Amino acid sequence: MISVIRDIYCPDMRLSEGVEWTVHCCTLLAAIPPDVCLPGSRLAEYHGVPGPYLTKHLQSLTRAGILESVSGPKGGFRLARPARDITMLDVVEAIDGPTPAFTCTEIRRRGPAGGLPARHYPTPCGIHVVMDRADAAWRAELAATSIHDLAVHVAGAISPQTAEKAAAWFQAVTIRGRKGS
């Protein structure tokens, strides 16, 4: 029943692609030494996404205290606090805001069955109640999952070939960074 309600009343309940990108970036930054920074352009290169658009989102994470932006030739972005202390909810809210996915507009009070004063609607809209519960459960799950949890999961699920390619890329990037490129 809930899936039917979701499909009818909330067909566009989606997170922005910026959330996906920045969660991936935070997970990568959690896997590197804490004193190492990666420029936004390198994070974009690693994930195959547009640099300027990603950097805009990384700046949102910086304003939210999730990332730290470091200036200079070896600058870039790094986690501002331990990965265990950064939740998925922190990242989602930094990018998409804290607003619930569903907004009840009280359509039950419109049309031929509506038009009555508010006193004729003494209980909350049932759809609104279900959507609020779903939103609370979703947020609780995101709040219970840290970037550290994701990094551990990724490390355990990555294929050896992917790990080799990632390590080679990271080594090339850090060597180029030392040379000032």
Backbone bond lengths (Angstrom), bond angles and torsions (degrees), N, CA, C in turn:
res aa  C-N    CA-C-N  psi(-1)  N-CA   C-N-CA  omega(-1)  CA-C   N-CA-C  phi
1 M - - - 1.452 - - 1.526 111.43 -
2 I 1.337 116.65 -41.99 1.467 119.18 -179.29 1.521 110.66 -61.72
3 S 1.347 117.34 -40.15 1.466 118.15 -179.44 1.522 111.13 -64.06
4 V 1.334 117.84 -35.46 1.457 120.48 177.27 1.522 109.94 -64.54
5 I 1.326 116.85 -45.46 1.462 120.73 178.54 1.521 110.08 -60.72
6 R 1.342 116.84 -43.99 1.463 119.81 -179.65 1.519 110.44 -61.35
7 D 1.338 116.97 -45.34 1.455 120.35 -177.72 1.521 112.05 -65.64
8 I 1.319 117.25 -34.15 1.457 120.30 -178.85 1.524 111.75 -80.11
9 Y 1.308 117.06 -47.37 1.459 120.75 -169.26 1.527 114.85 -100.06
10 C 1.308 117.84 -13.38 1.465 118.71 -177.88 1.524 110.08 -141.44
11 P 1.337 118.59 57.91 1.457 120.64 -174.45 1.520 114.23 -68.80
12 D 1.333 119.40 -18.34 1.459 120.14 -177.10 1.521 112.19 -111.49
13 M 1.324 117.54 29.24 1.461 121.48 178.25 1.526 107.87 -76.21
14 R 1.304 115.48 87.84 1.465 121.57 -178.05 1.518 109.00 -135.54
15 L 1.323 113.72 150.94 1.458 119.51 173.04 1.522 107.78 -86.67
16 S 1.309 116.24 152.69 1.465 119.34 178.40 1.521 109.63 -71.96
17 E 1.324 115.51 157.95 1.458 119.09 177.30 1.525 110.77 -64.80
18 G 1.333 117.07 -22.88 1.462 120.42 176.33 1.522 111.92 -61.04
19 V 1.331 117.10 -32.49 1.468 120.33 176.68 1.521 109.30 -64.81
20 E 1.317 117.28 -49.03 1.463 120.48 179.69 1.528 110.52 -57.84
21 W 1.316 115.99 -47.74 1.460 120.38 -177.60 1.523 111.62 -61.21
22 T 1.320 116.56 -46.39 1.470 118.79 -175.20 1.524 112.24 -73.71
23 V 1.327 117.71 -30.92 1.470 118.86 174.45 1.525 108.86 -64.25
24 H 1.320 116.60 -43.05 1.471 119.44 176.96 1.530 111.04 -61.26
25 C 1.318 117.11 -42.77 1.467 120.61 179.28 1.526 111.00 -62.77
26 C 1.323 116.87 -45.39 1.469 119.88 179.08 1.518 111.19 -61.88
27 T 1.329 116.21 -38.96 1.470 120.39 179.02 1.527 110.13 -65.04
28 L 1.319 117.44 -41.73 1.471 120.56 176.71 1.526 110.65 -64.55
29 L 1.328 117.05 -44.67 1.467 120.21 -179.92 1.534 111.31 -64.09
30 A 1.325 117.37 -28.68 1.467 120.62 177.18 1.523 111.59 -70.35
31 A 1.334 116.65 -22.51 1.458 121.09 -176.32 1.527 113.78 -89.71
32 I 1.320 117.03 -6.90 1.463 119.58 -179.02 1.531 109.06 -106.61
33 P 1.325 117.62 162.87 1.468 119.22 179.74 1.532 111.19 -56.74
34 P 1.337 117.13 143.68 1.467 120.50 -174.71 1.529 114.29 -63.96
35 D 1.332 118.50 -19.75 1.461 120.33 -179.88 1.531 112.54 -91.20
36 V 1.324 116.87 1.71 1.462 121.49 -179.81 1.525 109.03 -98.93
37 C 1.330 115.07 137.19 1.465 121.92 176.97 1.517 108.51 -113.83
38 L 1.316 115.54 150.46 1.457 120.45 172.46 1.522 108.25 -122.89
39 P 1.326 116.69 128.58 1.461 119.75 176.80 1.528 110.85 -62.90
40 G 1.312 115.95 153.08 1.457 120.58 177.57 1.517 112.27 -55.74
41 S 1.341 116.46 -36.91 1.467 119.66 -179.82 1.530 111.18 -64.37
42 R 1.314 116.89 -35.63 1.478 120.20 179.00 1.525 111.03 -73.63
43 L 1.322 116.74 -37.81 1.465 119.64 176.42 1.527 109.59 -64.17
44 A 1.334 116.67 -39.22 1.464 120.71 177.65 1.525 110.34 -65.57
45 E 1.334 116.12 -42.30 1.467 120.92 178.26 1.524 110.20 -59.95
46 Y 1.323 116.77 -46.81 1.463 121.47 -177.22 1.532 111.51 -60.30
47 H 1.316 116.19 -38.41 1.460 119.95 -176.75 1.531 113.40 -96.75
48 G 1.339 117.09 -4.19 1.462 120.39 177.68 1.517 113.07 66.74
49 V 1.338 115.80 41.37 1.468 120.88 -179.48 1.534 109.00 -124.33
50 P 1.322 118.19 162.43 1.470 120.79 -179.51 1.533 112.31 -64.91
51 G 1.323 116.22 125.80 1.458 122.45 -177.02 1.521 115.55 -58.73
52 P 1.338 118.79 -52.32 1.466 118.76 -177.37 1.532 113.23 -60.79
53 Y 1.331 116.32 -38.56 1.460 120.46 -179.24 1.536 110.02 -69.22
54 L 1.335 116.18 -42.32 1.466 119.59 177.93 1.524 110.35 -64.19
55 T 1.314 117.63 -43.90 1.466 121.03 -178.65 1.532 111.13 -59.32
56 K 1.322 117.19 -37.33 1.458 120.74 176.02 1.536 110.37 -58.51
57 H 1.319 116.33 -43.36 1.466 120.36 178.76 1.534 111.50 -70.00
58 L 1.314 117.01 -37.39 1.471 119.93 177.70 1.528 110.30 -63.48
59 Q 1.321 116.50 -35.21 1.464 119.90 176.26 1.534 111.03 -65.92
60 S 1.322 117.34 -34.85 1.468 120.27 174.91 1.524 110.54 -63.34
61 L 1.326 117.01 -39.83 1.466 120.62 177.04 1.523 111.17 -66.50
62 T 1.316 116.26 -33.65 1.469 120.43 177.05 1.524 110.11 -66.83
63 R 1.320 117.24 -45.72 1.474 120.58 177.81 1.527 111.46 -60.95
64 A 1.328 117.43 -31.17 1.465 121.95 -179.37 1.527 112.30 -83.34
65 G 1.346 117.67 -2.43 1.462 120.51 179.41 1.521 114.30 79.34
66 I 1.318 116.90 17.39 1.463 121.45 178.92 1.524 110.20 -89.78
67 L 1.320 115.50 -41.56 1.465 121.31 176.70 1.519 109.34 -113.86
68 E 1.316 113.89 160.62 1.454 121.98 172.91 1.522 106.24 -119.44
69 S 1.313 116.27 134.95 1.450 122.22 177.78 1.522 107.88 -100.87
70 V 1.328 115.74 125.30 1.460 121.37 -177.18 1.524 108.49 -114.78
71 S 1.336 116.64 128.73 1.466 121.80 -179.83 1.521 110.61 -84.56
72 G 1.305 114.76 164.24 1.458 120.45 173.51 1.514 112.98 107.00
73 P 1.345 115.89 175.92 1.462 120.85 -175.43 1.534 113.43 -62.64
74 K 1.311 117.83 -29.57 1.464 120.43 177.70 1.533 110.44 -104.46
75 G 1.334 115.35 21.72 1.454 121.21 -177.04 1.510 112.90 -82.19
76 G 1.302 112.66 -176.80 1.456 120.70 -178.70 1.511 108.77 147.41
77 F 1.298 115.08 -142.70 1.456 120.56 -179.05 1.524 110.15 -118.61
78 R 1.327 114.67 148.04 1.459 121.98 171.94 1.526 106.62 -150.04
79 L 1.315 115.50 164.48 1.461 119.20 178.51 1.521 109.70 -63.68
80 A 1.306 117.38 138.50 1.466 121.99 -179.04 1.526 111.82 -83.85
81 R 1.320 116.15 -17.70 1.462 120.79 178.05 1.526 107.93 -148.01
82 P 1.311 118.40 169.38 1.466 119.64 -177.92 1.530 112.27 -56.85
83 A 1.319 115.77 144.42 1.467 121.80 -178.69 1.528 111.79 -58.35
84 R 1.314 117.53 -29.51 1.476 120.87 177.88 1.531 111.41 -65.80
85 D 1.338 116.77 -23.56 1.467 121.90 -176.96 1.528 113.80 -96.31
86 I 1.319 116.89 4.49 1.467 121.62 179.07 1.520 107.47 -114.54
87 T 1.318 116.64 121.39 1.459 119.70 -179.26 1.519 111.48 -100.14
88 M 1.306 114.23 164.16 1.466 120.06 173.58 1.534 109.63 -59.37
89 L 1.328 116.37 -37.84 1.463 119.49 179.70 1.523 110.51 -63.10
90 D 1.337 117.71 -38.51 1.462 120.75 177.00 1.531 110.30 -56.17
91 V 1.329 116.12 -46.54 1.467 120.92 -177.44 1.530 110.43 -68.06
92 V 1.335 116.51 -46.84 1.468 120.17 -179.38 1.524 110.50 -57.96
93 E 1.318 116.70 -46.81 1.466 119.32 -177.89 1.525 112.35 -70.12
94 A 1.323 118.06 -30.44 1.465 120.13 177.19 1.528 110.99 -67.43
95 I 1.324 117.04 -31.60 1.462 120.99 -177.59 1.526 112.01 -93.50
96 D 1.313 117.40 -49.91 1.470 120.81 -174.63 1.522 113.99 -102.38
97 G 1.329 117.69 -4.32 1.455 120.82 179.27 1.525 112.73 87.05
98 P 1.326 115.83 167.62 1.467 120.24 -176.36 1.534 114.82 -88.56
99 T 1.307 117.04 1.57 1.462 120.79 -176.60 1.531 110.56 -65.20
100 P 1.324 117.43 134.91 1.470 119.41 176.36 1.525 111.19 -58.03
101 A 1.320 116.05 153.46 1.460 120.72 -178.53 1.525 112.04 -69.18
102 F 1.315 116.93 -26.60 1.458 121.42 -176.26 1.525 109.90 -112.72
103 T 1.309 116.19 135.06 1.451 121.76 174.91 1.523 108.21 -122.24
104 C 1.314 116.04 118.19 1.460 120.65 178.87 1.530 108.97 -79.73
105 T 1.302 115.81 126.12 1.470 119.92 178.90 1.526 111.72 -106.73
106 E 1.331 115.87 11.96 1.474 121.78 177.35 1.523 112.84 54.83
107 I 1.336 116.90 46.61 1.464 118.86 179.58 1.522 111.56 -66.65
108 R 1.331 117.56 -17.29 1.461 119.69 177.09 1.532 111.55 -62.53
109 R 1.317 116.72 -17.82 1.466 121.12 -178.68 1.529 111.73 -93.30
110 R 1.342 116.63 5.71 1.467 121.39 179.19 1.525 110.22 -108.15
111 G 1.270 115.92 -179.38 1.468 121.85 173.76 1.525 113.15 69.68
112 P 1.336 115.50 -167.91 1.461 119.61 -173.74 1.530 114.25 -65.70
113 A 1.330 118.63 -26.47 1.472 121.03 179.35 1.522 111.64 -91.21
114 G 1.298 117.65 -4.44 1.464 121.45 -176.54 1.511 111.99 -106.39
115 G 1.314 113.70 -151.70 1.446 120.19 177.58 1.512 114.50 81.03
116 L 1.320 115.70 9.61 1.464 119.81 179.56 1.524 110.26 -95.72
117 P 1.319 117.74 159.33 1.470 120.38 176.49 1.532 111.49 -60.19
118 A 1.300 116.73 157.56 1.468 123.68 -176.56 1.529 112.47 -55.04
119 R 1.306 119.53 -30.18 1.473 121.75 -177.76 1.530 112.04 -62.17
120 H 1.322 117.17 -18.54 1.467 121.28 178.72 1.530 112.01 -82.69
121 Y 1.307 116.57 0.48 1.461 122.61 178.45 1.532 108.21 -126.43
122 P 1.336 117.88 68.97 1.467 120.90 -171.64 1.532 114.32 -72.87
123 T 1.321 117.81 -20.92 1.467 119.86 -179.96 1.520 109.46 -108.78
124 P 1.314 116.02 152.90 1.472 118.71 177.77 1.533 110.54 -62.30
125 C 1.285 115.37 153.30 1.462 121.77 175.81 1.531 108.83 -56.95
126 G 1.321 117.35 127.95 1.468 121.79 -178.46 1.520 112.58 -60.22
127 I 1.299 116.99 -36.88 1.466 120.53 178.53 1.526 109.53 -66.41
128 H 1.315 116.03 -42.62 1.462 120.68 178.09 1.530 110.31 -59.90
129 V 1.324 117.51 -42.85 1.468 121.92 179.89 1.529 110.59 -60.34
130 V 1.324 116.46 -47.18 1.472 120.60 -179.61 1.528 110.06 -63.09
131 M 1.317 116.79 -44.44 1.465 120.19 -178.70 1.523 111.42 -65.56
132 D 1.319 117.69 -37.69 1.467 120.54 176.59 1.533 110.95 -64.61
133 R 1.331 116.97 -40.54 1.474 119.82 177.49 1.522 110.76 -64.57
134 A 1.319 116.40 -42.67 1.463 120.15 179.00 1.532 110.84 -63.19
135 D 1.325 116.34 -42.15 1.463 120.88 178.94 1.533 110.31 -63.61
136 A 1.331 117.03 -41.98 1.474 120.88 179.34 1.527 110.63 -64.01
137 A 1.335 117.70 -40.78 1.473 121.00 179.35 1.525 110.44 -66.42
138 W 1.328 116.30 -41.31 1.460 121.61 179.58 1.526 110.12 -63.61
139 R 1.316 116.67 -46.38 1.466 120.67 179.51 1.527 111.50 -65.72
140 A 1.321 117.39 -36.75 1.468 120.50 177.96 1.531 110.42 -63.36
141 E 1.315 117.23 -40.74 1.473 120.60 178.31 1.526 110.60 -65.83
142 L 1.323 117.00 -43.17 1.468 119.82 178.00 1.530 110.97 -64.30
143 A 1.325 117.42 -38.74 1.466 121.52 179.80 1.530 111.40 -69.44
144 A 1.320 116.89 -24.77 1.471 121.03 -178.90 1.527 112.51 -86.76
145 T 1.322 117.05 -6.56 1.466 121.03 -177.85 1.521 109.40 -112.15
146 S 1.321 116.38 117.97 1.465 120.94 -179.49 1.528 110.90 -93.35
147 I 1.301 114.83 164.48 1.467 120.54 174.46 1.530 109.20 -62.63
148 H 1.316 116.91 -34.73 1.468 120.45 175.22 1.528 110.29 -59.68
149 D 1.335 117.01 -45.66 1.469 120.75 178.04 1.526 110.36 -55.88
150 L 1.329 116.22 -44.22 1.470 120.24 179.71 1.521 111.29 -64.53
151 A 1.334 116.93 -43.42 1.467 120.72 -179.33 1.527 110.57 -61.55
152 V 1.325 116.95 -40.80 1.468 120.66 178.01 1.526 109.86 -64.39
153 H 1.317 116.21 -43.44 1.464 120.30 178.98 1.528 110.72 -61.33
154 V 1.324 116.57 -47.29 1.467 120.48 -179.47 1.526 110.34 -61.40
155 A 1.324 116.91 -44.40 1.467 120.58 -179.76 1.527 111.17 -60.58
156 G 1.323 117.26 -35.55 1.459 120.57 179.52 1.512 113.94 -80.21
157 A 1.318 117.82 -19.08 1.462 121.18 -174.65 1.530 113.06 -104.82
158 I 1.310 118.20 -9.84 1.462 121.34 -174.76 1.534 110.38 -75.84
159 S 1.307 116.53 141.03 1.466 120.43 178.04 1.530 109.35 -74.89
160 P 1.320 117.52 154.86 1.470 119.95 177.88 1.537 112.40 -58.40
161 Q 1.331 116.78 -36.47 1.464 120.34 -179.63 1.530 110.39 -66.68
162 T 1.305 116.83 -42.16 1.454 120.52 178.55 1.521 110.28 -65.51
163 A 1.321 116.56 -41.46 1.470 120.95 178.61 1.518 110.86 -61.01
164 E 1.332 117.38 -41.78 1.465 121.34 178.37 1.524 111.25 -63.04
165 K 1.327 116.62 -45.28 1.465 120.10 179.65 1.528 110.94 -63.68
166 A 1.314 116.83 -42.33 1.466 120.76 179.88 1.528 110.36 -64.16
167 A 1.326 117.05 -43.42 1.467 120.95 179.95 1.529 110.79 -64.03
168 A 1.324 117.43 -41.26 1.470 120.86 178.70 1.530 110.44 -64.41
169 W 1.344 116.73 -42.21 1.457 120.36 177.97 1.522 110.26 -61.73
170 F 1.323 116.80 -47.58 1.461 120.70 -178.17 1.528 110.69 -62.24
171 Q 1.315 117.68 -42.31 1.467 120.66 178.83 1.527 110.02 -62.70
172 A 1.323 118.34 -43.02 1.472 120.82 179.02 1.520 110.76 -63.77
173 V 1.316 117.41 -40.66 1.467 121.15 -179.55 1.509 110.38 -65.66
174 T 1.326 118.15 -43.91 1.466 119.58 -178.19 1.516 111.44 -70.87
175 I 1.323 118.72 -32.58 1.463 121.23 176.63 1.527 109.19 -68.20
176 R 1.359 117.26 -44.56 1.476 120.59 177.33 1.523 110.13 -60.89
177 G 1.334 116.29 -38.92 1.473 120.27 179.62 1.518 112.22 -63.88
178 R 1.319 117.61 -36.58 1.473 120.72 178.47 1.515 111.71 -68.31
179 K 1.346 115.81 -30.17 1.469 120.31 179.44 1.526 111.46 -82.48
180 G 1.347 116.47 -4.06 1.456 119.46 177.63 1.499 115.20 88.83
181 S 1.351 117.83 9.78 1.473 118.55 179.89 1.494 111.78 -90.59
